[in-house]
Amino acid sequence: MHASIHPLISPARLLEIFSAPDLVLLDATMALPGETFDPARRFVEARLPGARRFDIEQFSDPETVLPHMIPTQARFAALAGALGLSDAAHVVFYDQGNAASAARGWWLAGLFGLERVQVLDGGLPAWQRAGGAVESGPPPAVAAATFRPAPRFVRVAGLGDMRDHVRRGDRLILDARAHGRFTGEVAEPRPGLASGHMPGAHNLPFGRLLDDNRAFLPPEILHARFAEAGVTEDRRVITTCGSGVTAAVLSLGLAICGRAGDALYDGSWAEWGSTPGAPVETGPGRGAVS
């Protein structure tokens, strides 16, 4: 068991430890709704030296129609091992600029038991601004490793959990979607979904935790943003969004603030908004932050 590690690492600090033998760099870039680039091509064009591609679509359950739901323990372990990832590695996730992809990788890795896992604050652009080198071309093969999952499923919530929490009101449901989607004024990008939010949910669009360079704001500002959105010390939070990716930005922000015991609703609105009979509210909700 390693001492608790801060969830963020700065480009300057990563440069200092770059030659550490147990360091594994994972590029988790994926395109969010509205983004049209090819993450695999981006990875070949420019990446941190020695980085491996953590394909979030691969690290997902192929048996469900819902987007990038968590994989089984066996699938995660097999894919992680093929990437040369052991459970003892020091893993740094980054992405090519949207912050959410790396946050989802960080959350998944912690869910399946990695102890030393961090996100490169500001991603590849921040690394380059700090003078870090990049490489291009097809990545070399890596030696396989053995990954032994030690899942912490208390960190994830499912549909049945969410029904219970909505009924009891015992968790703060914090929705990372844009304000217009939360209120129901803007249609969902995925077809067939209701518009609105889960009853009792609060809204904190994930971009409000980030600066203009998609790096995280200072902890004191994060604390203030969460407080504005209704987060209190005495109530655990469940983060949610459209499909469980940008919710991970909120989860990472909560961890930066030193919180533990919060969870992420993996199915998020892709599941709730397509479930017959699931109650939906529209309007600004409670603690909404535009």
C-alpha positions in Angstrom: 0.0 0.0 0.0 1.4 3.3 -1.1 0.8 6.6 0.7 -2.0 8.6 -0.8 -1.0 10.3 -4.0 -2.3 13.6 -5.2 -4.6 13.1 -8.2 -2.9 15.7 -10.3 0.7 16.0 -11.5 2.1 19.2 -13.0 4.2 19.1 -16.2 7.2 20.4 -14.3 6.9 17.6 -11.7 6.4 15.0 -14.5 9.6 16.2 -16.2 11.5 15.7 -12.9 10.4 12.0 -12.6 10.3 11.2 -16.3 13.0 8.5 -16.1 11.4 6.6 -13.1 11.4 2.9 -14.0 7.8 2.3 -12.8 6.3 5.3 -14.6 3.7 4.5 -17.3 2.2 7.2 -19.4 -1.2 6.6 -20.9 -2.8 8.8 -23.6 -6.6 8.4 -23.0 -7.7 10.9 -25.6 -11.2 10.4 -26.9 -13.6 12.7 -28.8 -16.4 14.2 -26.8 -19.8 14.8 -28.5 -19.3 17.6 -31.0 -15.6 16.8 -31.5 -14.7 15.2 -34.8 -11.0 14.3 -34.6 -9.6 10.8 -34.7 -7.9 10.0 -31.3 -5.8 7.2 -32.8 -4.4 9.5 -35.5 -3.7 12.2 -32.9 -1.7 9.7 -30.8 0.5 8.8 -33.8 1.0 12.4 -34.7 2.2 13.6 -31.3 2.4 12.0 -27.8 4.5 12.1 -24.7 7.7 10.0 -25.2 7.0 6.4 -24.4 3.3 6.9 -24.0 0.9 4.1 -24.6 -2.7 4.6 -25.9 -5.4 3.9 -23.4 -8.5 3.5 -25.7 -11.5 4.2 -23.5 -13.8 2.6 -26.1 -11.8 -0.6 -25.7 -11.8 -0.3 -21.9 -15.6 -0.5 -22.0 -18.2 -3.2 -21.9 -18.8 -4.4 -25.5 -22.0 -6.2 -24.5 -24.2 -3.1 -23.9 -25.7 -0.6 -26.2 -24.9 2.2 -23.7 -21.7 4.2 -24.5 -18.4 3.2 -22.8 -19.8 1.5 -19.7 -17.2 0.0 -17.3 -15.8 -3.3 -18.4 -15.7 -6.5 -16.4 -12.7 -7.1 -14.1 -11.4 -9.7 -16.4 -11.6 -7.5 -19.5 -9.9 -4.6 -17.7 -7.1 -6.8 -16.4 -6.5 -8.4 -19.8 -6.4 -5.0 -21.6 -4.3 -3.4 -18.9 -1.8 -6.3 -18.9 -1.5 -6.1 -22.7 -0.5 -2.4 -22.3 2.3 -3.5 -20.0 0.4 -2.1 -17.0 0.9 -3.8 -13.6 -1.0 -3.0 -10.6 2.2 -1.7 -9.0 2.8 0.9 -11.7 2.8 4.7 -11.2 0.4 5.7 -13.9 -0.1 9.2 -15.4 -3.0 9.7 -17.7 -3.2 12.6 -20.1 -5.2 13.7 -23.0 -4.7 16.0 -25.9 -6.7 18.8 -24.4 -10.3 18.2 -23.3 -9.5 17.1 -19.7 -12.4 14.7 -19.6 -10.7 11.8 -21.3 -7.8 11.7 -18.9 -10.2 12.1 -16.0 -12.2 9.1 -17.1 -9.0 7.0 -17.4 -8.0 8.1 -13.9 -11.4 7.1 -12.5 -11.4 3.7 -14.3 -7.9 2.9 -13.1 -8.8 3.8 -9.5 -12.0 1.8 -9.7 -10.1 -1.3 -10.6 -7.5 -0.9 -7.9 -4.6 1.2 -9.1 -3.1 3.0 -6.1 -0.7 5.4 -7.8 -2.6 7.1 -10.6 -2.5 10.7 -11.6 -3.7 13.1 -14.3 -1.2 15.4 -16.1 -2.8 18.8 -15.4 -3.5 20.5 -18.7 -2.7 17.5 -20.8 -0.4 17.4 -23.8 -0.7 21.2 -24.6 0.6 22.0 -21.0 3.4 19.5 -21.4 4.5 21.2 -24.6 4.3 24.7 -23.1 6.5 23.4 -20.3 9.2 22.4 -22.8 8.4 18.7 -22.7 9.4 16.7 -25.8 6.9 14.8 -28.0 7.3 11.8 -30.3 5.4 10.7 -33.3 5.0 7.6 -35.5 3.7 4.1 -34.6 4.5 3.3 -31.0 6.9 0.4 -30.2 5.5 -2.8 -28.8 5.5 -3.1 -25.0 6.1 -6.2 -22.9 2.9 -7.6 -21.4 2.5 -7.4 -17.6 0.2 -9.0 -15.1 -2.6 -6.7 -13.8 -4.5 -8.0 -10.7 -7.7 -6.0 -10.3 -8.8 -5.0 -6.8 -12.1 -3.2 -7.6 -13.6 -0.6 -5.4 -17.2 -0.8 -6.7 -18.4 1.6 -4.0 -17.0 4.3 -6.4 -19.6 3.5 -9.1 -23.4 3.7 -9.0 -25.8 1.8 -11.2 -29.4 2.4 -12.3 -30.9 0.7 -9.3 -28.7 2.6 -6.9 -29.7 5.9 -8.6 -33.4 5.0 -8.3 -32.9 4.4 -4.6 -30.9 7.7 -4.1 -33.5 9.7 -6.0 -36.3 8.3 -3.9 -34.4 8.8 -0.6 -32.6 12.1 -1.4 -29.6 10.8 0.5 -26.9 11.7 -2.1 -26.1 14.9 -3.9 -26.5 14.2 -7.6 -24.1 16.5 -9.4 -24.6 16.8 -13.2 -21.6 17.9 -15.3 -23.6 18.6 -18.5 -24.0 22.0 -20.0 -26.7 24.1 -18.3 -29.1 24.1 -21.3 -29.0 20.3 -21.5 -29.6 20.1 -17.7 -32.6 22.3 -17.8 -34.0 20.6 -20.9 -33.8 23.7 -23.1 -31.2 22.1 -25.3 -31.7 18.7 -26.9 -29.4 15.8 -26.1 -26.7 15.0 -28.7 -27.7 11.3 -28.6 -31.0 10.5 -30.2 -33.9 9.0 -28.3 -33.1 10.6 -24.9 -35.4 12.6 -22.8 -34.4 16.2 -22.1 -33.9 17.4 -18.5 -32.2 16.0 -15.4 -32.7 13.5 -12.6 -35.1 14.7 -9.8 -33.2 16.7 -7.2 -30.0 16.9 -9.2 -27.7 19.9 -9.1 -25.8 21.3 -12.1 -22.1 22.1 -12.3 -20.9 22.1 -15.9 -17.5 20.4 -15.9 -15.8 23.3 -17.7 -16.3 25.5 -14.6 -13.6 23.5 -12.8 -11.1 24.3 -15.6 -9.1 27.4 -16.8 -8.8 28.6 -20.4 -6.1 26.0 -21.0 -8.2 23.1 -19.7 -6.1 22.8 -16.5 -7.8 22.6 -13.2 -8.4 25.8 -11.2 -6.7 26.2 -7.8 -8.2 24.1 -5.0 -9.7 27.1 -3.2 -11.7 28.0 -6.4 -12.7 24.4 -6.8 -14.0 24.3 -3.2 -16.0 27.5 -3.9 -17.5 26.2 -7.2 -18.5 22.9 -5.5 -20.0 24.9 -2.6 -22.0 27.1 -5.0 -23.4 23.9 -6.5 -24.6 22.6 -3.1 -21.7 20.3 -2.1 -21.4 20.0 1.7 -19.1 17.9 3.9 -21.9 15.9 5.4 -23.4 14.4 2.2 -21.7 12.1 -0.4 -21.8 13.1 -4.0 -22.7 11.0 -7.1 -21.4 12.7 -10.3 -23.2 12.2 -13.6 -23.2 13.6 -17.1 -24.2 12.4 -20.6 -22.3 9.1 -20.7 -20.0 9.0 -17.7 -17.0 10.8 -19.1 -17.3 14.5 -18.2 -18.7 13.4 -14.8 -15.2 12.1 -14.2 -13.9 15.7 -14.3 -16.2 16.5 -11.3 -15.0 13.3 -9.6 -11.4 14.3 -10.1 -12.1 17.8 -8.9 -13.7 16.4 -5.7 -10.6 14.2 -5.1 -8.4 17.3 -5.6 -10.4 18.9 -2.8 -9.5 15.9 -0.6 -12.9 14.2 -0.6 -13.3 10.5 -0.4 -16.4 8.3 -0.6 -18.1 9.9 -3.6 -19.2 7.9 -6.7 -19.9 8.2 -10.4 -23.1 7.1 -12.1 -21.7 5.1 -15.0 -24.8 5.0 -17.1 -25.5 8.7 -16.6 -28.1 10.4 -18.8 -27.6 7.9 -21.7 -29.1 5.3 -19.4 -31.5 7.4 -17.2 -32.9 9.4 -20.2 -33.7 6.3 -22.1 -35.2 4.2 -19.3 -39.0 4.0 -19.5 -40.6 5.4 -16.3 -37.4 7.0 -15.0 -38.6 10.4 -13.6 -37.2 13.5 -15.3 -37.3 17.1 -14.2 -36.8 20.2 -16.3 -35.9 23.8 -15.4 -32.9 25.1 -13.4 -33.1 22.5 -10.6 -31.4 23.1 -7.3 -28.0 24.6 -6.8 -27.7 25.1 -10.6 -24.6 26.9 -11.8 -24.8 28.4 -15.3 
